[in-house]
Amino acid sequence: MFKVTPNPPDTDPISPYESPDSNKLNEAAERALDHHFPPTEPKPPKRNGQLFAVCPGINTEALLANASEDLLSISAIAADLADDVDGSRRSVALALSRMADGVHLLVERALDHLDEPEMAAIFAKQQLRVD
C-alpha cells in the first residue's frame, strides 16, 4: 500500500539553545513569563518550635504599647479573681495583680523615655539591624 502523506521534514540535530540568537529568544521568553506570571513570594522561614513569634519589623513603641495594654489586662483579671477566692489563693491573685501593675509602670516609663534623644538613637540602630 502506498502512503499518501509525506515523511516528516528533516530536523536539525542542534539544540535550539546552542546558538546566540536562541539564547536571546530564551531570555526574552523568560522575561515575558516573569512579567505575566511573577514568581511567588518566598515562603516565610519555619519557626523552630516556637508557638508565637513577633514580627521583626514592628517598632519599639508599638511593642511597648501592646505590652502595657496586656499588663493592664492581666492585672484586671488577677484582681477580679482575688474577689472570688479566699485564703492563700486570694493572696496569690493579689500578688499577681500587683506584679503586673509594677511591670506596667516599668513599661510606661520605657515609653516615656522613647522621646529622649539618646533612646531614639538606640532604637534607630535597632531598627536598622532588623531591616
TAHUMO-V482806 format. One record per helix or strand of 3 or more residues. SS is the DSSP state (H for helix, E for strand). FROM is the first residue (numbers start at 0). TO is the last residue. If there is no record, write none. Layout:
SS | FROM | TO
SS | FROM | TO
This chain:
H | 19 | 35
H | 59 | 83
H | 87 | 112
H | 116 | 129
